[in-house]
Amino acid sequence: MSAAIVGGGIVLGINMFKRSVFNVRMLFIVLISLFIFMYEMISGSSLWYWGIKNYDKNIVAHIEDLMRLSVYVPISAIFPGIVYGFSIMEERNSGFLKTELSRINKKSYIRKKIITAGISGMTATLLPYILLVIISYAIGCTAATPTNGGFQIQTWMWTKYMYIWGGFFYILCEGLRFALHGIFWALFSMFVSLVINNRYVAYIIPYIFDQISEILVRQVYVFSKIYQFVPHFLLKASFPDGTWIGKPYLLYILYIAVLAIAIRGVFLYQCRKGKI
């Protein structure tokens, strides 16, 4: 019996991974995200005016402008959960979850679910970013150096690091934030799907939480650094000079760990109470 349970758990983990990454929703989210960036790149970053041959903006200024001007950041909280974060609610409502839990260990199930949801969310945000960076270099973005123009922010937390490897160090750090951003919002969506059974309400909650927290914090952030702890501001991490560059990453990891523990606790509680 134990061998059958272990075997079933392995098969379930593989199937979860396939469903969490290789699906139509993932393709849709990646294409939509890339479209948003490309639209801003063409219309807002002067690519339409200068053309590819004359587009020599440095890579750090280019990426930072896209992050600052495009609508991706304000709506990015929605994307990671759509792919797979809400799947536990869909499985519960369809009756699939109850059948599945009769064959495998509940703790093993929720552990695999958390991991695969995180991988799915990470892919949904990181893949468009990687494609964006490739396209940016392909159209002629130059290395970031103190003499090649572009913006030169003197009070930015990345000022000391933006020229390392011609700006590629910053590109890698931004990519890591995209990955953590996807994991965080995918798990946030999973937590919401455990406590709210209405799919349409659950789908919009991450966006509402993101926007309300941003609005509330903007009322006091001029006088306080509290905004640096709000998820909405962690993706851009446009914090002032003197801020430790590891701060957004540490906060992301802390929030992800808290969400993972909360999801596990709520799930097992609902199983004991017969709600799942």
CORBELHU-V559293 format. One line per field, one symbol per residue. phi: phi as a letter, one per 20 degrees, with the letter a starting at -180 (. if undefined). Layout:
BEGIN
phi=???
END
This chain:
BEGIN
phi=.ffffffffffffffffffedebfffgfffffffffffffffeddmffeenffdecfffffffffffedfefgfdffffffffbfefffffffenfffffffdcffffffffffffffffffffdfffffffffffffeofefecfdenmfceedefegfdfeflmnfffffffffffffgffgfffffffgfedceefffffeggfffffffffffffcffdbefffdeggefffleefgofffegffffgffffffffffffffffffffemec
END
